């Protein structure tokens, strides 16, 4: 908290990401929202997602609708305008200096508008957090690939992005990297 407050004092934009899990921290939702009253921070509540080693199961996901029930009992959220490509649903609260957002990766797919891609530390393109790595741009560059060959590989990889992910009930633990390895 001291670090967050120090960042705010010197005018740095502060974003607090909170992975919400039932029986672990869902009782802190209202406290985080209350923190935005006096502090110009963006608090983002994130549904627990399946990554290597995190013991993900569908019953460990505290979903968007559940989060909203808890928060709506104390605060009136006002939707902020956004873009089709936004991965977070953003809200303001009258009289609050900060905002609240929800990343609903598991219960309310936003795949069709997602324009995010990542490059892993090993130089591999990742078109979705939940899909395997794609082209190794590092290896292509080291082997002398032309700009057009690299661009072509990127375009082909982008075609693998999901329009919508499968329902959470059908997910099995993916053979995926940990979030630290992905870069998040």
Buried (B, 14 or more C-beta within 10 A) or exposed (E): EEEBEEBBEEEEEBBBEBBBEBEEBBEEBBEBBBBBEEBEBBBBBBBBBBBBEBEBEBEBBBBBEBBBEBBEEEBEBEEBEEEEEBBBBBBBBEEBBBBBBBBBBBBEBBBEEBEEBBEBEEBBBBBBBBBEBBBBBBEBEEEEBEEEEBEEBBEEBEEEBBEEBEEBEEBEEBEBBEBEBBEE
